[in-house]
Amino acid sequence: MESSTLDPLYLITDRNAPPSGDLPSALEAALRGGVRFVQFREKDLPFDERLKLGREVASCAAEHGARLIVNGDPELADALGADGVHLGKGTVSVSAMRAGGYAGLIGYSAHSGEEAASAFSEGADFVTLSPVFPTKSKFSSGPLLGLEAFGRELKIAGGPVYALGGVGAQNAPACMERGARGVALIGAILGADDPARAAREVRAALRF
């Protein structure tokens, strides 16, 4: 697909991030603030609980016209009517999904340009590359890249890449200047006291 159809602000859910402990409410606020691309994660939940929460997230995303991606579970993605799946090591491969006829969006979690390039060769539409900056999130583990290495790895990747790991409004522009398609983040928005305002600030930093 054309990279121009991918929104540059990619929000990943973490029900433990909102100070209120209320993910649906925090997400709704973020969507009011301009988020239009959401990854539903929550992989540690049992399927039934994940499905229940996922339905709330899907409903909220649909109300705001946002695309929904489900992390690591094509079955759940289908059940939620999601626009795609986000894969990585330990999940079904991108090539297997495409060989099975999957036509939705496929994202992939990469930690190097070579890994990203491999995912693109198998049919991924976009990748997250992490961690760019220091982060406490367990969702973006691996050797720290830093901005300079991130820029070098982007040239190897050969496709739309989202910067992930410690990204916020202050450093998002630097990621874009080095060639990122956008930024993927959690705490900078969902962990804020005012997720709507935080989302607007990140989008403004992306110049969109």
C-alpha positions as CSV (number, residue, x, y, z in Angstrom):
1,M,0.0,0.0,0.0
2,E,1.1,3.6,-0.4
3,S,2.9,5.0,2.7
4,S,0.9,8.2,2.2
5,T,-2.2,6.4,3.6
6,L,-0.5,5.6,6.9
7,D,-1.2,8.2,9.6
8,P,2.1,9.4,11.2
9,L,0.8,9.1,14.7
10,Y,0.5,5.5,15.8
11,L,-0.8,5.0,19.4
12,I,-0.2,1.7,21.1
13,T,-2.5,0.8,24.0
14,D,-1.3,-0.1,27.5
15,R,-4.1,-0.3,30.1
16,N,-1.5,0.3,32.8
17,A,-0.5,3.7,31.4
18,P,-3.4,6.0,32.2
19,P,-3.1,7.5,35.7
20,S,-6.9,6.9,36.0
21,G,-6.5,3.2,35.2
22,D,-9.3,3.6,32.7
23,L,-7.9,2.8,29.2
24,P,-11.2,3.3,27.2
25,S,-11.6,6.8,28.7
26,A,-7.9,7.7,28.1
27,L,-8.2,6.4,24.5
28,E,-11.3,8.3,23.8
29,A,-9.6,11.5,24.9
30,A,-6.6,10.7,22.7
31,L,-8.9,10.1,19.8
32,R,-10.6,13.5,20.4
33,G,-7.1,15.0,20.3
34,G,-6.5,13.7,16.8
35,V,-5.2,10.1,17.1
36,R,-6.4,8.1,14.0
37,F,-4.2,5.0,14.1
38,V,-4.4,2.7,17.1
39,Q,-2.7,-0.6,18.0
40,F,-4.6,-2.7,20.5
41,R,-2.0,-4.6,22.5
42,E,-2.8,-6.0,26.0
43,K,-1.2,-9.4,25.0
44,D,-1.0,-10.5,28.6
45,L,-4.7,-10.7,29.1
46,P,-6.6,-14.0,28.7
47,F,-8.5,-14.2,25.4
48,D,-11.9,-13.5,26.8
49,E,-10.8,-10.5,28.7
50,R,-8.8,-9.2,25.8
51,L,-11.8,-9.6,23.5
52,K,-14.0,-7.7,26.0
53,L,-11.6,-4.8,26.3
54,G,-10.9,-5.0,22.6
55,R,-14.5,-4.5,21.7
56,E,-14.5,-1.3,23.8
57,V,-11.4,-0.1,22.0
58,A,-12.8,-1.0,18.6
59,S,-16.0,0.8,19.2
60,C,-14.2,3.9,20.4
61,A,-11.9,3.8,17.4
62,A,-14.8,3.4,15.0
63,E,-16.7,6.3,16.5
64,H,-13.7,8.6,15.6
65,G,-12.9,7.0,12.2
66,A,-9.6,5.6,13.4
67,R,-7.9,2.6,12.0
68,L,-7.4,-0.3,14.4
69,I,-4.5,-2.8,14.4
70,V,-4.4,-5.8,16.8
71,N,-1.1,-7.0,18.1
72,G,-0.1,-10.6,17.4
73,D,-3.5,-12.2,17.1
74,P,-5.1,-12.5,13.6
75,E,-8.1,-14.3,15.2
76,L,-8.8,-11.4,17.5
77,A,-8.3,-8.9,14.7
78,D,-11.0,-10.7,12.7
79,A,-13.3,-10.8,15.7
80,L,-12.9,-7.1,16.3
81,G,-13.2,-6.2,12.6
82,A,-9.8,-4.6,12.8
83,D,-8.0,-3.1,9.8
84,G,-4.9,-5.2,10.4
85,V,-2.4,-7.0,12.6
86,H,0.9,-6.1,14.1
87,L,3.4,-9.0,14.2
88,G,6.9,-9.7,15.5
89,K,9.1,-12.5,16.6
90,G,7.1,-15.3,18.2
91,T,4.0,-14.6,16.2
92,V,2.8,-15.9,12.8
93,S,5.1,-14.6,10.1
94,V,4.3,-11.9,7.7
95,S,4.9,-14.3,4.8
96,A,2.5,-16.8,6.2
97,M,-0.2,-14.2,6.6
98,R,0.2,-13.0,3.0
99,A,0.4,-16.6,1.7
100,G,-2.9,-17.3,3.4
101,G,-4.5,-14.4,1.5
102,Y,-4.6,-11.8,4.3
103,A,-5.3,-8.5,2.7
104,G,-5.4,-6.2,5.7
105,L,-2.6,-4.0,7.0
106,I,0.4,-5.8,8.5
107,G,2.8,-4.0,10.8
108,Y,6.0,-5.6,12.2
109,S,8.1,-4.9,15.3
110,A,11.8,-4.6,14.2
111,H,15.0,-3.7,16.0
112,S,17.3,-3.3,13.1
113,G,17.2,-2.1,9.5
114,E,17.9,-5.7,8.3
115,E,14.9,-7.1,10.2
116,A,12.7,-4.3,8.9
117,A,13.8,-5.0,5.3
118,S,13.1,-8.7,5.7
119,A,9.6,-7.9,7.0
120,F,9.0,-5.6,4.0
121,S,10.2,-8.3,1.6
122,E,7.6,-10.6,3.1
123,G,4.7,-8.2,2.6
124,A,4.6,-5.9,5.7
125,D,3.1,-2.5,5.1
126,F,5.0,-0.7,7.9
127,V,7.4,-1.5,10.8
128,T,8.1,0.0,14.2
129,L,11.9,0.3,14.8
130,S,12.9,0.5,18.5
131,P,14.1,1.6,20.9
132,V,15.2,4.9,19.5
133,F,15.4,6.7,22.9
134,P,15.7,5.4,26.5
135,T,12.4,4.1,27.7
136,K,11.0,2.2,30.6
137,S,8.4,0.4,28.4
138,K,8.8,-3.3,28.2
139,F,7.2,-3.1,24.7
140,S,10.3,-1.6,23.0
141,S,13.1,-3.7,24.3
142,G,16.5,-4.2,22.6
143,P,19.8,-2.3,22.2
144,L,19.3,1.5,22.2
145,L,19.6,2.9,18.8
146,G,19.8,6.7,19.3
147,L,19.0,9.1,16.5
148,E,22.0,8.7,14.4
149,A,21.8,4.9,14.2
150,F,18.0,5.2,13.7
151,G,18.6,7.3,10.6
152,R,21.2,4.8,9.3
153,E,18.8,1.8,9.9
154,L,16.0,3.6,8.1
155,K,18.0,3.6,4.9
156,I,18.4,-0.1,5.1
157,A,14.8,-0.8,6.0
158,G,13.4,0.4,2.6
159,G,9.8,1.0,3.7
160,P,7.6,3.1,6.0
161,V,9.1,3.1,9.5
162,Y,7.7,4.4,12.8
163,A,10.1,5.5,15.5
164,L,9.3,3.7,18.8
165,G,10.8,4.0,22.3
166,G,10.9,7.1,24.4
167,V,9.2,9.2,21.7
168,G,7.2,12.3,22.6
169,A,6.4,15.8,21.2
170,Q,9.9,17.1,22.0
171,N,11.9,14.5,19.9
172,A,9.3,13.5,17.3
173,P,10.4,16.1,14.8
174,A,14.0,14.8,14.9
175,C,12.8,11.3,14.0
176,M,10.8,12.7,11.1
177,E,13.8,14.7,9.9
178,R,15.8,11.5,9.7
179,G,13.1,9.9,7.4
180,A,10.6,8.2,9.7
181,R,7.1,7.8,8.4
182,G,5.8,8.6,11.9
183,V,6.1,7.9,15.6
184,A,4.6,5.1,17.7
185,L,4.1,5.8,21.3
186,I,2.3,4.9,24.5
187,G,3.0,6.8,27.6
188,A,3.5,10.3,26.0
189,I,-0.2,10.3,25.3
190,L,-2.0,7.6,27.4
191,G,0.1,8.4,30.5
192,A,-0.6,12.1,30.3
193,D,-3.1,13.8,32.6
194,D,-4.8,15.2,29.5
195,P,-4.4,12.7,26.7
196,A,-6.4,14.9,24.2
197,R,-4.0,17.8,24.7
198,A,-1.0,15.4,24.6
199,A,-2.2,14.0,21.3
200,R,-2.6,17.4,19.8
201,E,0.9,18.4,20.9
202,V,2.4,15.3,19.3
203,R,0.5,15.8,16.1
204,A,1.6,19.5,16.0
205,A,5.2,18.3,16.4
206,L,4.8,16.0,13.4
207,R,3.6,19.1,11.4
208,F,0.3,17.3,10.4
